[in-house]
Amino acid sequence: MDRVAAEGDIASLVSSGLSVSRAFEGSEEIGAARDLARSFLTDIQAVHGTPVSVRVLSTVQLVVSELVTNARKYAPGPCLLTLEARGGTVDVTVWDSEPALPAILPADPGRIGQHGLEIVMAVCQSLHVQREPVGKRITTAISLTDEPAGDAADRRL
């Protein structure tokens, strides 16, 4: 995880948010994007004491995988992945250079492929698509907390 503050500044960093960004250029780097998400959430738990369940970790990695895959598949050039934790959520943002906004198709179990955004919308609290001066930016929010049912301690990383 990219460190932005000295050891004494950690309290202010946690309250204002933690983030990491990295550019990805090839389809083979989709696994590296998932690894970045896992490392980021593991650091949040280990260094800052914020509980992160296996369900949240899996959900964030799934969303990262779907969004980076779409960016690599449909946009020329690199994409930029940013993960930001603040206020009880993790924002997953992917920028790419393709100005065309994605088509969010209605659920169709008979359709082969093109279910990525449908899946992302099902597991996230929100999804925002924004056209940029160059390309577009897709941002999702995922809650860091699990549902209250069961023993959360058993589901932590």
N, C-alpha and C positions, 0 to 999 in steps of 0.2 A: 504494500500500500504506500502511496506517496505520502510523505510526512511534510506538513506545512508549518508546524509550530515546534518550538523547543519544548522540552519536558515540562517546564513550569507553565506552559500555555495550554496544556491538554484540556483543562476544565473549560476554558473559553472555546476551544475548538469543538468539544463535544456538544456544547450548548448551541453553537452556531451551525454545526453539521460537519460531517466527514465526507470526503469525496475522493474519487480516483477516476482518471480518464486515460484511455489508450486508443490509438488508431490501429485498425486492422485492415490489411490489404488483400489477403487471399482467403479462399474458402477453407484452406487447411488451418487457418487461424481461428476458426469458430470454437474449437476445443480450448484454445488459449483464452478466448473471451469467457467461457464458462469457468476456467481455472481462476481468472481474475476475479470473477464474482465470488467464488468460493473463498479465495484468499481474503478478499475485502470483508466478507461477513465473518469469517473466522477471526480476523484481527479485531473487528468490532466487539466480538464476544470476549476474546482473550485479553485484549488491552484495555477495553473500556467497560467491561462487565455487563454489556447489554446482551440479554439472552436472545439467542437465535436458534430456533428449532430446526430440526431436519426438514420439516415440511416447508418452512420459509426458505431455507437454503435451496431445496429442490425447486421451489416455485421460481425463485430469482434466476437460477441457472436455466430453467426452461424458457423463461421470458427472454433472457440474454441470448440464448441459442436461437430462438425464433426470430428475434428482431435483427440480429447480426446476420443470420442466414439470408433473410429477405434483402437486407442492404447489399450483401455480397452478390446475391443472385440478380437483382434488378437495377443496381446503380453502378455506373462506371467509377473507377477510382476507389480510394479508401473510404472507410466509414469510421466514425468516432463514437466510442462507447464511453458513457459517463455513468458512474454509480454514485449516488449521494444518499447518505443516511441522515435524517433529521426528523424530529417531531414524531417518532414512532413508525416512520415509513422508510422504505428504500425506493428512491426514484431511479428507474433505469431509462436512460436516454440514449438514443442512437441517432446520429446525424449521418446523412449520406448526400451525395451530389445530385441525385435524381430529383427534378422538380415535381414530377407527377406524384400526386398523392395516392396512397394505396387504396385499392378497392376493398371495402369490407363487405364480404359476401354473406348472404344469409346462410344459416346452418343448413347443410344438405349432406346427410350421411351417405348418399350415393355418389357424391363428388369425390374423385380421386385427386388428392393434393389440394393446395391452396387453403389449408385450414389454419395456418399459422396465426393470423390476426384473430381469428375466431377463438383459438385456444387462449391467446394472450388476454383477450377481453373477458374470458370466463374466469381467469385466475387473478386478475388485478382489480384494485379499487377504482382506478381510472385509467383512461387512455386518451392522450391528446396528440393530435397531428398538426404540425405548424409548418407552413411554407416559409422558407428562409430566403434571403437574397440569392444564395446559391444552395439549391437542394431543399431538403426538408428535415425536420426534427420530429421524432416520435418519442413521447415520454409516457411512461407508465408509473403508477405508484402501487407498491406492495406493502402491506402492513407487516411490521416486524413481530407482531404478537399473534399467538395462536388463539383459536377459540378456547373458551374457558373449560370445556369438557376434558376430563381425564387429568393425569398427572403430567404437567408440562415438563417437570424435571427429567422424566424418562424420554422426552422427545428432543432434548437439547443436543447440540453437536457433540 
